[in-house]
Structure formats: C-alpha cells, structure tokens
Amino acid sequence: MGVSRNRGVALTFLDRQEEALASFNAAIALKPDYDRAIAQRDKIPKSERLRRQHHHREDRTSE
C-alpha cells in the first residue's frame, strides 16, 4: 500500500498524472480507507481523473 502511494507521489512530482493516479488507486484498492492515498489522489486535477475513468470504461467494453 505505502509503496503504491509513494510511487504515486513521485510520479506526481514528475508530472506523470495518469500513472500517479493508477498508483494511488492501486493503494486504495488494497485498503479502501487509506486516507493519505485518497488525499493525494484528490490533488490530481479532476479533468485527469475523469479522463482516466473514461479510458478505463472503454478498455472494459472492448474486451
């Protein structure tokens, strides 16, 4: 959990928002009440989070 959150923080600093979001979501998937990961994820601009959700839905429908 902590590793995914730390990776997400590092990726955020590198301006790799989509990858950071995936790392935060991985940490949250393992521990849904992981407040620090949730807080970091919520700092990512909403437009990036929505874009990621849209791509995820497209990937699932193409299977």
Secondary structure, DSSP 8 states (H G I E B T S, - for coil): -HHHHHHHHHHHHTT-HHHHHHHHHHHHHH-TT-HHHHHHHHHS-HHHHHHHHHHHHHHHHT-
